[in-house]
């Protein structure tokens, strides 16, 4: 919760919500039979909110890392809260590279119990699903924009 408060969006969001709510109530009072949101659109919004939540939960699983190039954990969380996932994933590729690690070099000794390369698990379990969910989130957002004619 402190991450959202740190962005100082609270006052603007509350103002916007109250304005939308007042407009909605005025519309319903003036036009009782005004069209309502179709169930499929409400479902898309629900899926979209669920994806945002899942992205956030995945972000909470990102291991601690030392600041790198001015990018730190707090900055990463702010980008995620603003849904700037491509920037976060780009930085994560540099901070958690999947390249050759010491376990893949031949020291003429038996290999240890680690089967996979360095940071492969983080990419497989966190970054790849986060990227896939964000792409789905974008597709749903485009579908919603097309439905209300907010494109072009």
C-alpha angles and dihedrals in degrees: 000000000000089000091062092044090051090061090060093221095127099095093046092047093049091048092049092046093051091048093050091045092050090048091049093049091047091050093050091048093051097038115026092180096051112144116270128215111277118243092244090057092048088049091052090050090050092050090047092053090047091053091050089051093048091050089052092049090051090049089056088060094058107116120243113272135185116252111272126191092345092308114120138165095268091050090049091054091049090053090050093049088052089048092242089145097151091061091049093048091048090054092044090056089059097041095044105032119184094210128120113313130190091267089065095054120095111244092165088250130111113273119255124241093275108106102178132059127259116299093355091126092053091052094044098043103032118013100040094048089045090053093047092049091049091052090051089048090054092049091052091048090053090049090052092048091051091049093057094036095245098142140087 
